Every structure is written in structure tokens, then in C-alpha cells.
Amino acid sequence: MNGAPVHTFSVVIATRNRDALLAQTLDALAGQDWPASHTEIIVADNGSTDETPRVVARAAARRGGPLVRYLFVGQPGKSAAVNQALALATGNLVAFTDDDVRPEPSWLRALARAFDDTGADFVAGRVLPSWQTTPPSWVSPALYGVLAVPDNGSDRRPITLDDPDVMPIGANMAVRWSVICDVGGLAEDLGKLEGTLRTGEDHEFYLRMLHAGLRGVYEPGAVVHHRVGTERLDRAYFRRWLHQNGRDVARLERLYPPPDGRRLLRAPGYLWRRAAGDATALLRAAARGDGATRFGAATRLLWFAGYLREQWFRSRRGADPAPATTTRRAFAPQAH
């Protein structure tokens, strides 16, 4: 891009009690090669009791840096924090990242380039792991999604309902402001909540965009490094997370049904075929002592068990979550 930039970014970060990690994220954002005059950072503090306000204040006082805005959000949940931050956004592009992520210096420029080159409505960037310790042998790349470090490769790809293989996640995603106006923000009954393994807010937002006819693109040049702490490299954590995620996906399928197909016991045929393949892989891996393949297959079967549990027993609970509408109220941004 030559000359003055035509885009202004609002970078949204939700945080809770991770002041040291947040400081690193804010340092990385201050080092972007995108003009600071065309960047604002909105930190939504979801009830922190540590030094988060001071960390944000120091970043805001940085001479020559981008505008940094602090917002305290008392309502629990990441989605609620993100939505309240969106109400303050003034950029025509909104970029999302997390408080344990370090974007590379060219991150914002690469996102802007992807929007300009493709005319896409939303962009998913590349997420690489920042391991805090050598990962154990049982953590295969097929399980990296549990750690929110799914590497989708080095080629730019479209994201549509016909080709939905890449799912944007909150660590590295950007949308046009018009998308927020059209479809709203994150579903507040989904997403991270302290003391739970609740997920699904990114997935639901992505499905809502696609079903609204919006087009996305995966941009491998927009790179961030996502911290993977030793506390998450725990087999029990993987098992719990995948079982819960299976349940979340089943709920979302009822909101956004996949293409029609035959179902057996409320599950589509392709999931039964995949489960059969995983069961076979589990047995073969056990026979040859392949621990990584065995664990991967076993946890994918746990995911399917969670999916089936949600489908079979859904009638015993209340209504399904509705797509978020809270941020469709008037935002009154200064300029888009």
C-alpha cells in the first residue's frame, strides 16, 4: 500500500488478571508498522484484580504510540467484554486478538492488504504456537485447535459456506465495521467464562457471518504468536475441552443447520464414519504402541460423545441460545 493508509483499525482485547501477558501484547501492538495515528486499542478489563489498569495506563502514556483506551466490564464473560468494547470502536476495520498473543509487526498491514486485495468482509490470520515448554509427544498437530493455535498453512484461501475449512478465532481475526452493524457482536451465552470450559463464541460468530452471505479470506501473512502455557498441556484438560466442544458444536448446528444429509441417532453420517475411523485408528495405534495417534483418536471419540450427549438429551434443557443481537443497537462511531 502506497501513501497514506485508507483504513483505521480498532484493536479489541478482552482480559482478566493477566497483567504481565497483556503488557507483552500491548508492546507488540505498539511496534506495528501500521501508523499509530490510524490505530486505536481498546482493552476490555473483565473484572481484573491485578495490575491490569496500570499496565494499560502505561501503554496509553507511551509517546508516539497508538491511542489506548481502557474499559472496565463487570459483567462476567469474554463475549460481554468484547461487545462492550465494540460499542467504543471508531475504526472502519476491527481486529480481535487476545491478552496472551504477540502479533508480528506487520500484522495490521497484512490484514489491511487482505481486505484490499480480496474485498472480503472478514479475515482470519495465521496463529502460531509460542510454547513455554517442549510439548509432550501426545500433543499432535491435529489437537492444536484445543490450544487455539490452529496453523492453517501458508496459502491464502477463501472462506465461504462452500469452503468453510478455516474458522477465524479471537486470537487473530478482523472484520469490517459494516459486519458488526449487520450481524452484531459475540453471543454472550457462549465463550470463555471463568471456572468453565465454555467455548463456541468464535464459531457462532463465524457461522452467523457465513449464513448472512458474507465472504471471508484466510491471510497467512497476518501472523500472531499465541502463548501455550505448561498448565494447558494436561491430558485431562484436553479430554474435558473436547467433550465440551462437541456439545457446543451440537448446539450451534441447531442454530445453523449443515446441508441436509442422512442422520443416524441424530448425528450425520459423516460423523459416524469419522468415529468409526477413529475407533479403528485407536485400536491400531494401541497395537503398535503409538501413543500420540492413540490419544488423538481417543479424544476425538470423546468429542463425538459430547456431540451425541447434546443431541440426545437436548429436550431436557431449556431453549437453545439465540444469535447475538446486543451490538446491533446504535454504536454511533465517529467515522467509518
C-alpha positions in Angstrom: 0.0 0.0 0.0 1.4 3.4 -1.1 0.8 6.8 0.5 -1.5 7.4 3.5 -3.5 4.4 4.7 -7.1 4.3 3.9 -8.1 2.2 6.9 -8.2 2.9 10.6 -8.0 -0.1 13.0 -9.8 -0.6 16.2 -8.0 -3.5 18.0 -10.1 -5.2 20.7 -8.7 -7.2 23.6 -10.6 -8.7 26.4 -8.6 -9.5 29.5 -8.8 -10.8 33.1 -6.0 -11.0 35.6 -3.1 -11.5 33.1 -1.3 -8.2 33.5 2.2 -9.4 32.6 1.0 -11.1 29.5 -1.2 -8.2 28.5 1.8 -5.9 28.8 3.6 -8.0 26.2 0.6 -7.9 23.9 0.4 -4.1 24.1 4.1 -3.8 23.5 3.7 -5.9 20.3 0.9 -3.7 19.2 2.9 -0.5 19.8 5.5 -2.0 17.5 3.2 -2.4 14.5 4.4 -0.9 11.2 0.9 0.5 10.7 0.6 4.2 11.5 -0.2 4.8 15.2 -2.5 7.7 14.0 -4.7 5.1 12.3 -4.8 2.7 15.2 -6.7 2.5 18.5 -6.5 -0.3 21.0 -9.5 -0.9 23.3 -8.8 -3.1 26.4 -11.9 -4.5 28.0 -11.0 -5.5 31.5 -13.4 -8.2 32.6 -13.1 -7.8 36.4 -9.3 -7.9 36.9 -7.9 -7.6 40.4 -4.3 -7.4 39.4 -2.3 -4.5 37.9 -4.2 -4.5 34.6 -5.3 -0.9 34.9 -1.8 0.3 35.5 -0.5 -1.8 32.6 -3.0 -0.2 30.3 -2.3 3.3 31.6 1.5 2.8 30.9 0.7 1.8 27.3 -1.6 4.7 26.9 1.1 7.1 28.1 3.6 5.8 25.5 4.9 8.7 23.4 4.2 8.3 19.7 2.1 5.2 20.3 -1.5 4.4 19.2 -4.5 5.6 21.2 -5.1 3.1 24.0 -8.5 3.0 25.8 -9.4 1.2 29.0 -12.9 -0.1 29.7 -13.9 -1.9 32.9 -16.6 -4.5 32.2 -18.2 -6.0 35.4 -20.4 -8.5 33.6 -18.7 -11.8 33.6 -17.6 -13.5 30.3 -15.3 -12.7 27.4 -18.1 -12.2 25.0 -19.7 -9.5 27.1 -16.4 -7.7 27.4 -15.8 -7.8 23.7 -19.3 -6.5 22.9 -18.9 -3.5 25.3 -15.5 -2.7 23.7 -17.1 -2.8 20.2 -19.5 -0.1 21.3 -16.5 2.2 21.6 -14.8 1.3 18.4 -14.2 4.1 15.8 -12.2 2.2 13.2 -13.6 1.1 9.8 -11.8 -2.2 10.5 -12.0 -4.1 13.8 -9.2 -6.5 14.7 -9.5 -9.0 17.5 -6.7 -10.6 19.5 -6.1 -12.0 23.0 -4.1 -10.9 26.0 -1.6 -13.8 25.6 -0.9 -13.1 22.0 2.1 -11.3 20.3 1.2 -10.0 16.8 4.1 -9.7 14.4 5.0 -6.1 13.4 3.3 -6.5 10.0 0.1 -7.9 11.4 -2.2 -5.0 10.8 -0.7 -4.1 7.5 -1.2 -7.7 6.3 -4.8 -7.7 7.5 -5.4 -4.4 5.6 -3.8 -5.8 2.5 -6.1 -8.9 2.6 -9.2 -6.7 2.8 -8.0 -4.6 -0.1 -6.8 -7.4 -2.3 -9.9 -9.6 -2.0 -12.8 -7.3 -1.0 -13.5 -9.8 1.8 -15.8 -8.9 4.7 -13.7 -10.7 7.3 -10.1 -12.0 7.5 -8.7 -14.9 9.6 -4.9 -14.7 10.2 -2.3 -17.3 10.9 -1.8 -18.4 14.6 1.5 -20.0 15.6 2.2 -21.5 19.0 4.6 -19.9 21.4 5.5 -22.9 23.5 6.5 -22.2 27.1 7.9 -25.7 27.3 8.6 -28.6 24.9 5.2 -30.0 24.0 4.7 -33.7 25.1 4.7 -36.3 22.4 1.0 -36.9 22.7 0.2 -33.4 21.5 -0.1 -33.9 17.8 -0.8 -31.0 15.3 -4.3 -32.5 14.9 -5.0 -31.4 18.5 -3.6 -27.9 18.2 -7.2 -26.5 17.9 -7.7 -27.3 21.6 -4.8 -24.8 22.4 -6.2 -22.2 20.0 -3.1 -22.5 17.7 -4.5 -24.0 14.5 -2.0 -23.4 11.8 -3.9 -23.3 8.5 -0.9 -23.1 6.3 1.0 -20.6 4.1 -1.5 -20.1 1.3 -4.3 -17.5 1.1 -7.7 -19.2 0.9 -11.3 -18.1 0.6 -13.7 -18.8 3.5 -17.2 -19.4 2.3 -20.1 -21.8 3.1 -18.9 -24.0 0.2 -15.3 -23.9 1.6 -15.5 -23.4 5.4 -12.4 -25.3 6.4 -10.7 -22.3 8.1 -12.5 -20.9 11.1 -11.5 -17.5 12.4 -10.7 -17.4 16.1 -10.5 -14.5 18.5 -6.7 -14.6 18.7 -6.4 -13.4 15.1 -9.4 -12.1 13.2 -10.6 -8.9 11.7 -13.9 -7.7 10.3 -15.2 -4.6 8.5 -17.2 -2.3 10.8 -20.1 -2.9 8.5 -20.1 -6.5 9.5 -20.7 -5.6 13.2 -23.5 -3.3 12.1 -25.1 -6.1 10.0 -24.8 -9.2 12.2 -24.0 -7.9 15.7 -21.3 -8.9 18.1 -20.5 -12.1 20.0 -23.1 -14.3 21.6 -22.9 -13.6 25.3 -24.2 -17.1 26.4 -21.2 -18.6 24.7 -17.4 -18.0 25.1 -14.9 -18.0 27.9 -16.2 -17.7 31.4 -14.0 -18.2 34.5 -14.4 -21.6 36.0 -15.8 -23.2 32.9 -14.6 -24.7 29.6 -17.4 -22.9 27.7 -16.4 -22.2 24.1 -18.2 -21.5 20.8 -18.4 -17.7 20.6 -16.0 -17.5 17.7 -17.6 -20.5 15.9 -21.1 -19.0 16.3 -19.9 -15.6 15.0 -18.2 -17.2 12.0 -21.3 -19.2 11.2 -23.5 -16.1 11.5 -21.3 -14.2 9.1 -21.3 -17.0 6.5 -25.1 -17.6 6.8 -25.5 -13.8 6.3 -23.8 -14.2 2.9 -20.5 -12.6 4.0 -17.2 -13.6 2.5 -14.0 -14.3 4.3 -10.4 -15.0 3.5 -7.5 -16.6 5.3 -4.4 -14.5 5.2 -1.2 -16.3 6.2 0.8 -13.1 6.2 -1.1 -11.8 9.2 0.8 -13.7 11.9 0.4 -13.8 15.6 2.2 -16.0 18.2 -0.2 -17.5 20.8 1.3 -18.5 24.2 0.8 -22.1 25.2 1.5 -22.5 28.9 2.5 -25.6 30.6 -0.7 -25.7 32.6 -2.7 -26.4 29.5 -0.5 -29.4 28.4 -2.5 -31.8 30.5 -4.3 -34.8 29.2 -7.3 -34.3 31.4 -7.7 -30.7 30.1 -7.8 -31.9 26.5 -10.4 -34.6 27.3 -12.7 -32.1 29.1 -12.3 -29.4 26.5 -13.0 -31.7 23.5 -16.1 -33.2 25.2 -17.4 -29.8 26.0 -16.6 -28.6 22.5 -18.6 -31.5 21.0 -21.6 -30.3 23.0 -21.1 -26.7 21.9 -20.9 -27.7 18.2 -24.2 -29.7 18.5 -25.9 -26.7 19.9 -24.6 -24.5 17.1 -25.8 -27.0 14.4 -29.3 -26.5 15.6 -29.0 -22.7 15.1 -27.1 -23.1 11.8 -28.1 -26.5 10.3 -25.5 -28.0 8.0 -26.5 -29.2 4.5 -29.2 -31.8 4.6 -27.9 -35.4 4.9 -28.9 -38.6 6.4 -28.7 -38.9 10.2 -28.5 -41.9 12.4 -29.4 -41.3 16.1 -29.4 -37.6 15.5 -25.8 -37.5 14.1 -24.9 -37.0 10.4 -23.4 -39.9 8.6 -20.0 -38.3 8.1 -19.6 -38.0 11.9 -20.4 -41.7 12.3 -17.9 -42.6 9.6 -15.2 -40.4 11.2 -15.9 -42.0 14.6 -15.5 -45.5 13.0 -12.2 -44.4 11.5 -11.1 -43.0 14.9 -12.0 -46.2 16.6 -10.0 -48.2 14.1 -7.1 -45.8 14.4 -7.2 -46.1 18.2 -7.0 -49.9 18.1 -4.2 -49.9 15.6 -2.2 -47.3 17.4 -2.6 -49.3 20.7 -1.3 -52.4 19.0 1.8 -50.7 17.7 2.4 -48.5 20.8 1.8 -45.2 19.0 0.8 -43.0 22.0 0.2 -39.8 20.1 -2.1 -41.3 17.5 -3.9 -43.3 20.2 -4.5 -40.2 22.3 -5.7 -38.1 19.3 -8.2 -40.8 18.2 -9.4 -41.3 21.8 -10.1 -37.6 22.3 -11.8 -37.2 19.0 -14.2 -40.0 20.1 -14.7 -38.1 23.3 -15.7 -35.1 21.2 -18.2 -37.2 19.4 -19.6 -38.5 22.7 -20.1 -34.9 23.8 -21.9 -34.2 20.5 -24.2 -37.2 20.9 -24.9 -36.3 24.5 -26.1 -32.8 23.5 -28.2 -34.1 20.6 -29.8 -36.9 22.6 -30.6 -35.0 25.8 -31.3 -31.5 24.4 -35.0 -31.8 25.1 -34.4 -32.0 28.8 -33.0 -28.5 28.9 -34.2 -25.0 28.1 -34.2 -23.2 24.8 -31.1 -23.0 22.6 -29.0 -19.8 22.5 -30.2 -17.2 20.1 -27.7 -15.4 17.8 -26.3 -12.3 19.5 -28.1 -9.0 18.8 -26.8 -6.9 21.6 -24.4 -4.9 19.5 -26.9 -4.1 16.8 -28.0 -1.2 19.0 -26.7 2.2 18.0 -23.0 2.4 18.2 -22.6 5.9 16.9 -18.9 5.6 15.8 -17.3 8.9 14.9 -16.2 7.9 11.4 -16.4 4.8 9.4 
